Every structure is written in structure tokens, then in C-alpha cells.
Amino acid sequence: MKQPTQINSLPELQRLMPRLLKDAADQPSLLLAAAANPLLAMARMGYEVAPEAARTIEYRARFGEAGGAAFEQLQAELFQTAGQTFDPADGRILRRVLAELLPTEATQKGQKGQNVERKQRTALLDAAESRPIGVPGQQPLRDPLADYADLHPIIPLLVEWRRQNLQSPRFASEEVFDRILAGEQKLPITEVTFTLQPRSRRKAGTA
């Protein structure tokens, strides 16, 4: 069985793009689904993208070169403060992470965080499962987590992460990707532009 081609970085993907486009040229449904999630499209074509490279690729596609780097740096700081990696967009997971960081009883030796009043902690954990009010591409009107910014250094980071994350839609789930691939779900697009290469290199005509 043929082993998948490993992609370990954004520059590796940039070098492979001509081959990828050639391989998908006669698969219009795959090209359309790739507009919703290019990482899943590459997986279906037999390419394996390393997790770190996948994050960089997604953030570059969603926020552009400078914005993607800034978002990735913010997320790294968020994970460092939490002492673990997790999906900040998953309310149930975020609730668990904050529950670990903010115990209600007197902090035991080796435990993280500070002791908080039970009622306030419950309200904070409920806010973690809520979402900022707003729509992709627009400034959120209000994030319920912002009311608890003084309880732990991670809260302001989460509020900023959620604000930035709302500015651009995330890649489609595998379920949605499969529906698009099967022609069961249409995308309201007429043109797709997916830029991974810096503008200066494109002008110079380099690959």
C-alpha cells in the first residue's frame, strides 16, 4: 500500500501546490470541497499534513500572512497559560479547562490557579459554554467571559482569541466536507482565491 506524502510545513505545501492542482484538475467536486476545507481535500488525495503545519495553513488561509501569524502566537500563549492544548471553541472542553484552573476549595499543593467563590465560578463556567454575540467578519458585540477578566490571566486571552476567531469562518467539518463532495450541499461561491505564498515571492515569479 502506498504511503501518504507527508507535509510538515507551509513551505513544503507551497512547493507541492502545482502537483496538487494538477492531481485535482479533473475532480471539480473535490476542488469545490477544498474551498471549504483544503486540509481534508489534501487528505483525500493521499497527503498527510502534520498537526503544526495544519494549524499554520488554516490560520494563513483564514487571516492572511500577518493575521495568521498573530493568531497562532496568541493561541500559543493561551495554551502556555492553560498548561495544555485544547480547542477554545469547544464550550464543554473550555469549561473543563477553566474548572481545573479555578478550583472552589482552598488550593491544594500542586494545584493550578486560585480559589474563587462558588457562585462566581459557576457563572464563569456557564459563560465559557456561551459564544460571543456577533457573526463572522464583524466585531462581536459582547463576550460573556469578559465580565470575569480579573479572575485569571487566561480569561483576557480567551476573550481576544474568541474575538479574532469570529472574524473568519473556520474550515468546514468533515461531515460538511463530505456533503459538498457528494454534491448534497452547495456553496454560495463563484470564485475561489487561496493564497499561501507571500506577495513578494509571487511578484518575483518564484515557486
N, C-alpha and C positions, 0 to 999 in steps of 0.2 A: 504493500500500500504506500502510495506517495506521501511523504511527509509534507505538512504545510510550510509555506515560506514564512519565516519569522521576520516581523518588522519591529525593530527595537527602538526606533526614534523617528521623529518628524523628518529629518534629512533623508533617512532611508526611504520613507514613503514618497518624498518628493522625487527621488531618483526612480522609483518604481511606477510613478504615475503614468508615463506613456504606455507601459505594458498593461497596467490595469485598465486604462481606457480602451486599449486595443482588444483586450480579452472580453470586455463588456459591450463592445460596439454593436454586436448583433443580439443583444439582450435588452431591449427597450424597457421591459418591466423591471429588470434589475437596476437599470440606470435611474428609473423613476424612484424606486425604493431607496436607492443610495442617497437621494436628495433628503430623505427623512432620517436615515441613519447610515452613513458611509462605512462605519466600523462593522456593522452587521453585513453590509454588502461585501466587504473585503473578506469576512469570514466565510461567506457562502462561496466565494471564489477560490478558497483554499489558502488564504493568508491568515496568519496568526499574529495579532498585534499585542505586544507586551503591555501590561496594565498602565505603566507610567507613560508610555508612548500614546496609549489610547486617551488618557486624560489630556495630554498636551494637544493632540489632534482635535479633540472635541472642543476644548476651550479656544483654540485658534480659529476653528470654524465658526463658533458661536460669537466670539467677541473681537475677532481680529488679532493681529500680532501683539500690539501693546496691551490691549484689554485682556487677551488670553493669558499673557504672562502675569499680569497683575492679579487676575482671578486665581491662578494657580498658586501664587505666592500667598494670597490671603487664605486659601484653603490649607496650605502647609502650616501656616501659623495657627489656624483653627485646630488642626489635628495635634499639633505640638502642645497646645494649651489643654486639650482634652486628654492627652496621653494615649490616644488611639485614633485609628482611622474609622470613618463611618460615613453614611450618606446623610448629610444635614437636611436634605429634602424629605426624608422619610420621618414623619412625625413620631411614629412609635419608637424608632431607633433613637431619635433625638431625645425623646422623653427618658429613655433608659440611661443615656449618657449623662443627662443633666441630673437625674436621680442619684447617680453614682458620685457626681461632683459636689452635690449639695445635700448631704445627709441631714436628717432632722434631729437625731440624737447627738450628744456630745461626741465630737470627733475622736475616734479611736486611733491608737498609734498605727501609722502606716496608711491611714485613710486619706483620701484626697479631699480638698475643699474645706468649706466652713459650715458650721451649724446654722441653719435658718429656721425661722418659725414655721410650724407645720402648715398653717393656713396659707401663708405666703408661698411656701414651696409648692403646695397643691395648685395654686393659681398659676405659678410659673410653669409647672409641668403641663397644665392644660393649654397654656399659651404655646408651648413647644409643638403641640399637635395641631395648632391652628396654622393658618397661612397668612402672609402679608396681604392686605387688601390692594388689589391692583391687577393689571394684565400685562403680559409680555410686551416689552417695548415701551412701557410707561412707568413713571415713578410710582412705587406703592404709596398709597395714601397713609397707611399706618401699619406698623408691625406690633402685635400684642407683646412680643418679647421685649420691646424697647422699654416697657414700664419697669423692667427688672434689671436694668443695665448695671446697677450698683451691687448686685448680689455676687457676681463672679466675673473675672476678666473675660471669660468665654462669651458672655452674653452680647457685648458690643460687636464682637467678631461675627457672631451668628446673625445679628441684625444686618450687618453690612453684607455678609455672604448671601443672605436671603434677598436683600435689595438688588444686588448685582445679578443673582441667578434669575430674577424675574425679568431682566432686561431682554433676554433672548431665550426662546424655547429650547428645551433640552432635546437631544436626539430621541427619536421615536423608540418605543419599547419594541421588543421582538414580536409581540402579538400584533401591533400595528404594522410593523415592517412586513410581516407575513401576509397581512390582508392587502397591503399595497402591491406586494409581489404577485399575489394571486388575482389582482385586478378587482378585488372586492371593496376597495376603498380608494377614492380619488383624491388627488392633491390639487388644491387651488393654485397651481403654478403654471406659468407659461415659459419661464426661462430659469435656469439654474446656474449660479456662479459660485464655485467653490474654490477659494484661493488659499493655498498653503505656502506659496513661495513669496518671499519678500519682494516688494515692488522694484527695489533697486536691481535685484538679480533678474527679474523678468525683462527690465529695460535693457539689461546687458546681454540678454539672449542666452543666459546660461541655463543648464538643466538642473 
